[in-house]
Amino acid sequence: MTTMFTSTLGSFEWQALCGGFTPELGDIAAERGFFGLKPEGIYVYGTFRTADGDIHTPARRLPFGSDKGDAGVSGDMRLSMGRRLAVQTTKDSPDGQQHFDVAAMRASASGAGLLVDRTSDAVVYRASGDRDMLVEVSPSALHWREEDVLDLQGELVGSGLHWYLPGRDLGMYYTSQIYEVAGTIYGEKVTGFVPFDPVYMADGAALYAEKDILEGEQLCLTWYTWGTRWDDGTVEVGHTLSGHDQFGLCVATDADGLTVQTSNVEAEYEWAPNEYNVERVAFDIDGEPWEFVADPRGVQPDMGRIPNPQQEGLMRRVGDTRKPVHWSSWGEANIAYQPPRRRRFTTARSARR
């Protein structure tokens, strides 16, 4: 059988590699590059529910190094996030949806000039100004503190997770250590998950903003970062992505190691009445049915009419009868890139007899 492709030299039709890794202290926020890609930024975030049902979603972008506040990022470059804490919450929300806490964001510690200290057992980020901010991360534990907003501590779930998307001229190497944490947000007790995600991209690239292979190629249709503690005592965390051409992956871990590792992911969408957000996304993950079920309060309208509306919900296997104790699944369904999947590389096959 002969196969002919219209893709160019250096193209693999956006097939991704994914897997797990054992975190090591020397690799955390490593300022070296991988696969010809350079450090872009580190993303620390999470979604948390209170006993009263409120949802809080904090996020912060960290540099890899302390020189000029951002290693490898020029001063005029557009970034996917500002240099302060971003936090959205349903607390005191007039419509029950998540909205930016502008006062808390303005008062938060600036990310410019962060101090980075590599100790014998952790990498520690501290603010250099008069507002307290701490992110202390090791291969096994994480502590995140933002003055007057949050204080969270916990341990790594299973293994680290990573995926690599090669391209002819651009690429992305995304790494993730997901910690199960407990603590307080706005003084209220919460439990949940905090991913610590260093990202490597092409020179001059910025996630969602500049030379982003997922955006520039209009490639990614869904991306959910998720974690669940179930009532049977088990825990599982992961990343699930799908898109056009050959792009798609799911990589997940429980306390003992990888549970899912595949680039075979398909998605079908059930849109909300506004035809912008989703109510449910049905996934076929290497032959196993999964689903993302949107939380009615998980919409984030203050992000604006962006092409990839952000939502919070629950990721689970279809038919799972266990009850979630605490959970998060924050991500997007990119309506602007016209789901479902399209195969944009023409392939002709002829059989030789």
Backbone hydrogen bonds in HBPLUS format (Angstrom, degrees):
<---DONOR---> <-ACCEPTOR-->    atom                        ^
c    i                          cat <-CA-CA->   ^        H-A-AA   ^      H-
h    n   atom  resd res      DA  || num        DHA   H-A  angle D-A-AA Bond
n    s   type  num  typ     dist DA aas  dist angle  dist       angle   num
A0002-THR N   A0350-SER O   3.02 MM 348  5.55 172.4  2.03 162.6 162.5     1
A0350-SER N   A0002-THR O   3.25 MM 348  5.55 159.6  2.29 150.6 156.4     2
A0004-MET N   A0348-ALA O   3.16 MM 344  5.45 161.7  2.20 154.4 159.7     3
A0348-ALA N   A0004-MET O   3.21 MM 344  5.45 159.7  2.26 148.3 153.8     4
A0011-SER N   A0008-THR O   2.99 MM   3  5.51 150.1  2.08 141.3 140.2     5
A0015-GLN N   A0012-PHE O   3.27 MM   3  5.81 133.3  2.50 110.9 120.0     6
A0246-GLN N   A0013-GLU O   3.02 MM 233  5.61 150.1  2.11 165.8 173.9     7
A0017-LEU N   A0164-TYR O   2.94 MM 147  5.18 165.6  1.96 151.5 154.9     8
A0164-TYR N   A0017-LEU O   2.83 MM 147  5.18 153.8  1.90 143.3 151.2     9
A0019-GLY N   A0162-HIS O   2.96 MM 143  5.68 148.7  2.06 165.1 169.2    10
A0162-HIS N   A0019-GLY O   3.02 MM 143  5.68 160.9  2.06 152.8 151.7    11
A0021-PHE N   A0160-GLY O   2.93 MM 139  4.93 146.2  2.05 122.6 126.1    12
A0160-GLY N   A0021-PHE O   2.84 MM 139  4.93 148.8  1.93 171.2 162.9    13
A0027-ASP N   A0024-GLU O   2.94 MM   3  5.46 149.1  2.04 115.7 125.2    14
A0028-ILE N   A0025-LEU O   3.20 MM   3  5.44 151.0  2.29 106.6 114.7    15
A0030-ALA N   A0027-ASP O   3.16 MM   3  4.87 142.0  2.32 126.7 115.9    16
A0034-PHE N   A0037-LEU O   3.15 MM   3  5.28 135.5  2.36 128.5 140.4    17
A0037-LEU N   A0034-PHE O   2.78 MM   3  5.28 163.1  1.81 121.7 127.2    18
A0038-LYS N   A0201-MET O   2.64 MM 163  5.38 161.5  1.67 161.4 155.2    19
A0201-MET N   A0038-LYS O   2.82 MM 163  5.38 146.2  1.93 160.9 156.1    20
A0040-GLU N   A0199-VAL O   2.84 MM 159  5.60 166.2  1.86 157.8 153.6    21
A0199-VAL N   A0041-GLY O   2.90 MM 158  5.63 154.7  1.96 164.0 171.5    22
A0042-ILE N   A0062-LEU O   2.86 MM  20  4.90 156.2  1.92 152.5 154.3    23
A0062-LEU N   A0042-ILE O   2.70 MM  20  4.90 166.0  1.72 149.7 154.8    24
A0043-TYR N   A0197-ASP O   2.94 MM 154  4.98 159.9  1.98 122.9 127.8    25
A0197-ASP N   A0043-TYR O   2.91 MM 154  4.98 169.2  1.92 142.4 146.0    26
A0044-VAL N   A0060-ARG O   2.94 MM  16  5.34 172.0  1.95 163.7 166.4    27
A0060-ARG N   A0044-VAL O   2.77 MM  16  5.34 151.1  1.86 159.1 167.3    28
A0046-GLY N   A0058-PRO O   3.21 MM  12  6.01 130.8  2.46 170.4 166.2    29
A0048-PHE N   A0056-HIS O   2.83 MM   8  5.18 159.2  1.87 152.2 159.2    30
A0056-HIS N   A0048-PHE O   2.80 MM   8  5.18 159.3  1.84 151.4 158.5    31
A0050-THR N   A0054-ASP O   2.93 MM   4  5.30 152.5  2.01 144.0 152.3    32
A0053-GLY N   A0050-THR O   2.99 MM   3  5.15 160.4  2.02 106.7 112.7    33
A0090-THR N   A0055-ILE O   2.96 MM  35  5.47 145.4  2.08 150.6 159.7    34
A0057-THR N   A0088-GLN O   2.69 MM  31  5.04 162.8  1.72 162.8 162.6    35
A0088-GLN N   A0057-THR O   2.98 MM  31  5.04 159.0  2.02 126.8 132.4    36
A0059-ALA N   A0086-ALA O   2.73 MM  27  5.17 139.9  1.89 160.0 162.2    37
A0086-ALA N   A0059-ALA O   2.86 MM  27  5.17 172.6  1.87 167.4 167.2    38
A0069-GLY N   A0066-SER O   3.26 MM   3  4.93 168.7  2.28 105.3 106.8    39
A0077-MET N   A0074-SER O   3.22 MM   3  5.50 168.0  2.23 114.2 117.1    40
A0111-GLY N   A0083-ARG O   2.34 MM  28  4.47 129.1  1.58 142.0 159.4    41
A0101-ASP N   A0087-VAL O   2.98 MM  14  5.95 159.1  2.02 161.2 160.3    42
A0089-THR N   A0099-HIS O   2.87 MM  10  5.38 154.1  1.94 136.8 140.4    43
A0099-HIS N   A0089-THR O   2.95 MM  10  5.38 158.0  1.99 127.6 129.8    44
A0093-SER N   A0090-THR O   2.93 MM   3  4.93 150.2  2.02 133.9 126.3    45
A0098-GLN N   A0299-VAL O   3.29 MM 201  6.29 156.5  2.34 171.5 171.2    46
A0105-MET N   A0101-ASP O   3.01 MM   4  6.25 156.2  2.06 153.8 161.4    47
A0106-ARG N   A0102-VAL O   2.91 MM   4  6.09 164.4  1.94 154.3 157.7    48
A0107-ALA N   A0103-ALA O   3.06 MM   4  6.19 148.9  2.16 143.2 151.6    49
A0108-SER N   A0104-ALA O   3.08 MM   4  6.03 117.9  2.48 136.0 149.4    50
A0108-SER N   A0105-MET O   3.27 MM   3  5.21 149.2  2.37  97.3 106.1    51
A0115-LEU N   A0126-ARG O   2.80 MM  11  5.16 168.0  1.82 165.7 165.0    52
A0126-ARG N   A0115-LEU O   2.91 MM  11  5.16 154.1  1.97 148.6 156.1    53
A0117-ASP N   A0124-VAL O   2.84 MM   7  5.08 163.2  1.87 148.9 154.8    54
A0124-VAL N   A0117-ASP O   2.81 MM   7  5.08 167.2  1.83 152.6 157.0    55
A0119-THR N   A0122-ALA O   2.88 MM   3  5.34 146.0  2.00 162.2 171.0    56
A0123-VAL N   A0137-VAL O   2.86 MM  14  5.42 164.6  1.89 155.5 158.7    57
A0137-VAL N   A0123-VAL O   2.94 MM  14  5.42 165.9  1.96 156.3 158.2    58
A0125-TYR N   A0135-VAL O   2.77 MM  10  5.02 165.3  1.79 146.5 151.8    59
A0135-VAL N   A0125-TYR O   3.02 MM  10  5.02 154.4  2.09 137.7 142.3    60
A0127-ALA N   A0133-MET O   3.33 MM   6  5.35 142.6  2.48 136.0 137.2    61
A0147-GLU N   A0132-ASP O   3.06 MM  15  5.12 167.5  2.07 150.8 146.7    62
A0134-LEU N   A0145-ARG O   2.89 MM  11  5.00 158.8  1.93 145.5 147.9    63
A0145-ARG N   A0134-LEU O   2.78 MM  11  5.00 161.3  1.82 151.2 154.1    64
A0136-GLU N   A0143-HIS O   2.84 MM   7  5.09 163.7  1.86 151.6 157.2    65
A0143-HIS N   A0136-GLU O   2.84 MM   7  5.09 144.8  1.96 145.0 154.9    66
A0138-SER N   A0141-ALA O   2.82 MM   3  5.23 158.3  1.87 166.2 165.1    67
A0156-LEU N   A0140-SER O   2.94 MM  16  5.09 156.4  1.99 123.5 127.3    68
A0142-LEU N   A0154-GLY O   2.97 MM  12  5.58 154.2  2.04 150.5 153.1    69
A0154-GLY N   A0142-LEU O   3.01 MM  12  5.58 150.2  2.10 156.5 161.4    70
A0144-TRP N   A0152-LEU O   2.83 MM   8  5.22 163.2  1.85 154.6 160.5    71
A0152-LEU N   A0144-TRP O   2.82 MM   8  5.22 167.6  1.84 157.3 161.4    72
A0146-GLU N   A0150-LEU O   2.91 MM   4  5.21 165.2  1.93 142.5 145.3    73
A0149-VAL N   A0146-GLU O   2.97 MM   3  5.50 161.6  2.00 139.8 140.9    74
A0150-LEU N   A0146-GLU O   3.07 MM   4  5.21 153.9  2.14 137.7 145.9    75
A0186-TYR N   A0149-VAL O   2.68 MM  37  5.01 161.6  1.71 149.6 156.3    76
A0151-ASP N   A0184-THR O   2.93 MM  33  5.40 150.8  2.01 155.7 156.2    77
A0184-THR N   A0151-ASP O   2.97 MM  33  5.40 154.7  2.04 141.3 147.4    78
A0153-GLN N   A0182-ALA O   3.02 MM  29  5.65 164.6  2.04 149.2 152.2    79
A0182-ALA N   A0153-GLN O   2.87 MM  29  5.65 152.1  1.95 149.0 151.6    80
A0155-GLU N   A0180-GLU O   3.12 MM  25  5.61 128.2  2.40 154.1 148.2    81
A0180-GLU N   A0155-GLU O   2.88 MM  25  5.61 152.4  1.95 164.6 155.5    82
A0157-VAL N   A0178-ILE O   2.94 MM  21  6.02 162.4  1.97 163.2 160.9    83
A0161-LEU N   A0176-SER O   2.79 MM  15  5.08 170.6  1.80 158.7 161.8    84
A0176-SER N   A0161-LEU O   2.72 MM  15  5.08 142.6  1.86 166.2 166.2    85
A0163-TRP N   A0174-TYR O   2.89 MM  11  5.41 154.1  1.96 152.5 161.1    86
A0174-TYR N   A0163-TRP O   2.87 MM  11  5.41 161.4  1.90 165.9 169.7    87
A0165-LEU N   A0172-MET O   2.81 MM   7  5.22 168.5  1.83 160.6 164.6    88
A0172-MET N   A0165-LEU O   3.04 MM   7  5.22 149.5  2.14 139.7 148.1    89
A0173-TYR N   A0200-TYR O   2.92 MM  27  5.02 164.5  1.94 150.0 152.3    90
A0200-TYR N   A0173-TYR O   2.88 MM  27  5.02 159.0  1.92 152.1 157.7    91
A0175-THR N   A0198-PRO O   3.07 MM  23  5.51 163.1  2.10 168.3 172.7    92
A0177-GLN N   A0196-PHE O   3.07 MM  19  5.20 153.0  2.14 130.9 139.3    93
A0196-PHE N   A0177-GLN O   2.80 MM  19  5.20 149.3  1.89 141.6 151.9    94
A0179-TYR N   A0194-VAL O   2.98 MM  15  5.20 177.3  1.98 132.9 133.7    95
A0194-VAL N   A0179-TYR O   2.81 MM  15  5.20 156.7  1.86 149.6 157.7    96
A0181-VAL N   A0192-GLY O   2.80 MM  11  5.44 155.0  1.86 135.5 143.8    97
A0192-GLY N   A0181-VAL O   2.97 MM  11  5.44 156.6  2.03 150.3 150.5    98
A0183-GLY N   A0190-VAL O   3.04 MM   7  5.60 149.9  2.14 161.0 159.4    99
A0190-VAL N   A0183-GLY O   2.90 MM   7  5.60 156.1  1.96 141.1 143.7   100
A0185-ILE N   A0188-GLU O   2.93 MM   3  5.35 149.1  2.03 145.5 152.4   101
A0188-GLU N   A0185-ILE O   3.01 MM   3  5.35 165.2  2.03 118.0 119.4   102
A0205-ALA N   A0202-ALA O   3.00 MM   3  5.38 149.5  2.10 142.6 138.0   103
A0206-ALA N   A0210-GLU O   2.76 MM   4  4.75 159.4  1.80 132.9 134.9   104
A0209-ALA N   A0206-ALA O   2.93 MM   3  5.24 159.2  1.98 127.3 132.1   105
A0210-GLU N   A0206-ALA O   2.95 MM   4  4.75 159.3  2.00 127.7 134.6   106
A0215-GLU N   A0212-ASP O   3.08 MM   3  5.37 123.4  2.41 103.8 117.4   107
A0216-GLY N   A0212-ASP O   2.70 MM   4  5.74 173.6  1.70 174.7 174.6   108
A0217-GLU N   A0213-ILE O   3.31 MM   4  5.81 153.7  2.38 126.2 132.1   109
A0219-LEU N   A0214-LEU O   2.85 MM   5  4.95 157.2  1.91 148.3 154.7   110
A0218-GLN N   A0215-GLU O   2.91 MM   3  4.81 157.2  1.96 105.0 111.4   111
A0244-HIS N   A0219-LEU O   2.98 MM  25  5.35 152.2  2.06 147.2 154.9   112
A0221-LEU N   A0242-SER O   2.85 MM  21  5.74 159.0  1.89 140.6 146.6   113
A0334-ASN N   A0221-LEU O   2.67 MM 113  4.76 161.8  1.70 140.8 147.5   114
A0222-THR N   A0242-SER O   3.07 MM  20  5.26 157.7  2.12 147.4 145.0   115
A0242-SER N   A0222-THR O   3.05 MM  20  5.26 151.2  2.14 134.5 137.1   116
A0223-TRP N   A0332-GLU O   3.14 MM 109  5.52 148.7  2.24 145.7 150.0   117
A0332-GLU N   A0223-TRP O   3.02 MM 109  5.52 143.8  2.16 132.4 143.2   118
A0224-TYR N   A0240-THR O   2.88 MM  16  5.30 161.4  1.92 151.8 157.9   119
A0240-THR N   A0224-TYR O   2.91 MM  16  5.30 157.2  1.96 151.8 159.2   120
A0225-THR N   A0330-TRP O   3.07 MM 105  5.61 172.0  2.08 147.8 147.1   121
A0330-TRP N   A0225-THR O   3.06 MM 105  5.61 139.0  2.24 165.2 154.9   122
A0226-TRP N   A0238-GLY O   2.89 MM  12  5.43 170.4  1.89 157.3 160.6   123
A0238-GLY N   A0226-TRP O   2.88 MM  12  5.43 158.1  1.92 147.1 147.6   124
A0227-GLY N   A0328-SER O   2.88 MM 101  5.50 151.4  1.96 158.8 158.7   125
A0328-SER N   A0227-GLY O   2.95 MM 101  5.50 145.5  2.07 159.3 162.2   126
A0228-THR N   A0236-GLU O   2.88 MM   8  5.58 153.9  1.95 158.1 166.9   127
A0236-GLU N   A0228-THR O   3.03 MM   8  5.58 151.6  2.12 149.7 158.7   128
A0229-ARG N   A0326-HIS O   2.91 MM  97  5.45 166.4  1.92 170.7 172.8   129
A0325-VAL N   A0229-ARG O   2.64 MM  96  5.46 171.0  1.65 162.6 165.1   130
A0230-TRP N   A0234-THR O   2.86 MM   4  5.48 165.1  1.88 162.3 167.3   131
A0233-GLY N   A0230-TRP O   3.04 MM   3  5.61 157.0  2.09 119.9 122.6   132
A0231-ASP N   A0323-LYS O   2.84 MM  92  5.47 135.1  2.05 153.1 167.5   133
A0237-VAL N   A0253-THR O   2.95 MM  16  5.61 160.5  1.99 158.5 163.6   134
A0253-THR N   A0237-VAL O   2.88 MM  16  5.61 155.9  1.94 159.3 167.4   135
A0239-HIS N   A0251-VAL O   3.01 MM  12  5.65 155.7  2.07 154.4 160.6   136
A0251-VAL N   A0239-HIS O   3.10 MM  12  5.65 155.5  2.17 154.8 162.5   137
A0241-LEU N   A0249-LEU O   2.82 MM   8  5.28 172.7  1.82 166.6 167.4   138
A0249-LEU N   A0241-LEU O   2.90 MM   8  5.28 161.6  1.94 136.0 137.4   139
A0243-GLY N   A0247-PHE O   3.16 MM   4  5.14 131.2  2.41 141.0 128.0   140
A0247-PHE N   A0244-HIS O   3.05 MM   3  5.82 155.6  2.12 142.8 143.4   141
A0245-ASP N   A0342-ARG O   2.75 MM  97  5.90 176.2  1.76 153.9 154.8   142
A0250-CYS N   A0262-THR O   2.87 MM  12  5.50 150.6  1.95 158.0 159.3   143
A0262-THR N   A0250-CYS O   3.04 MM  12  5.50 155.6  2.10 153.0 160.1   144
A0252-ALA N   A0260-VAL O   2.98 MM   8  4.96 156.6  2.03 135.9 136.2   145
A0259-THR N   A0252-ALA O   2.88 MM   7  5.53 161.9  1.91 127.2 132.1   146
A0260-VAL N   A0252-ALA O   3.47 MM   8  4.96 167.5  2.48 120.5 119.5   147
A0254-ASP N   A0257-GLY O   3.00 MM   3  5.46 162.7  2.03 147.1 144.4   148
A0257-GLY N   A0254-ASP O   3.32 MM   3  5.46 149.1  2.42 104.5 112.5   149
A0286-ASP N   A0264-ASN O   2.80 MM  22  5.09 145.3  1.92 161.3 168.0   150
A0266-GLU N   A0284-ASP O   2.97 MM  18  5.04 156.3  2.03 137.4 145.2   151
A0284-ASP N   A0266-GLU O   2.91 MM  18  5.04 158.3  1.95 135.9 141.1   152
A0268-GLU N   A0282-ALA O   2.83 MM  14  5.11 148.0  1.94 145.3 155.5   153
A0282-ALA N   A0268-GLU O   2.83 MM  14  5.11 151.7  1.91 150.2 156.4   154
A0270-GLU N   A0280-ARG O   2.88 MM  10  5.15 155.8  1.94 172.1 164.1   155
A0279-GLU N   A0270-GLU O   2.79 MM   9  5.72 177.5  1.79 163.9 164.2   156
A0280-ARG N   A0270-GLU O   3.32 MM  10  5.15 158.2  2.37 140.6 141.8   157
A0272-ALA N   A0277-ASN O   2.88 MM   5  5.48 177.7  1.88 136.9 137.4   158
A0275-GLU N   A0272-ALA O   2.81 MM   3  5.37 165.0  1.83 126.0 130.3   159
A0294-ALA N   A0279-GLU O   3.11 MM  15  5.17 164.6  2.13 131.2 134.9   160
A0281-VAL N   A0292-PHE O   2.95 MM  11  5.06 151.1  2.03 139.9 147.8   161
A0292-PHE N   A0281-VAL O   2.88 MM  11  5.06 157.9  1.93 146.0 153.5   162
A0283-PHE N   A0290-TRP O   2.89 MM   7  4.91 166.8  1.91 130.3 133.6   163
A0290-TRP N   A0283-PHE O   2.88 MM   7  4.91 165.6  1.90 140.2 144.4   164
A0285-ILE N   A0288-GLU O   2.87 MM   3  5.08 169.3  1.88 150.0 146.4   165
A0288-GLU N   A0285-ILE O   3.06 MM   3  5.08 164.8  2.09 107.3 111.9   166
A0318-VAL N   A0289-PRO O   2.98 MM  29  5.59 167.2  2.00 127.2 131.3   167
A0291-GLU N   A0316-ARG O   2.82 MM  25  5.63 149.4  1.91 165.2 173.7   168
A0316-ARG N   A0291-GLU O   3.02 MM  25  5.63 156.9  2.07 154.4 161.9   169
A0293-VAL N   A0314-LEU O   2.88 MM  21  5.25 163.9  1.91 150.8 154.7   170
A0314-LEU N   A0293-VAL O   2.93 MM  21  5.25 151.8  2.01 138.5 147.2   171
A0295-ASP N   A0312-GLU O   2.89 MM  17  5.89 171.0  1.90 143.6 142.7   172
A0298-GLY N   A0295-ASP O   2.81 MM   3  4.87 164.7  1.84 117.7 120.3   173
A0312-GLU N   A0298-GLY O   3.13 MM  14  4.38 127.0  2.42 101.5 115.8   174
A0303-MET N   A0300-GLN O   3.22 MM   3  6.06 168.5  2.23 123.7 127.2   175
A0304-GLY N   A0301-PRO O   3.03 MM   3  5.77 167.8  2.04 122.1 125.8   176
A0311-GLN N   A0331-GLY O   2.89 MM  20  5.65 157.3  1.94 152.0 158.0   177
A0331-GLY N   A0311-GLN O   2.97 MM  20  5.65 163.5  2.00 162.8 168.2   178
A0313-GLY N   A0329-SER O   3.03 MM  16  5.10 134.1  2.25 121.5 135.2   179
A0320-ASP N   A0317-ARG O   3.14 MM   3  5.60 157.1  2.19 137.8 135.6   180
A0337-TYR N   A0334-ASN O   3.33 MM   3  5.88 152.2  2.41 110.5 117.0   181
A0338-GLN N   A0335-ILE O   3.21 MM   3  5.51 155.2  2.27 115.5 115.0   182
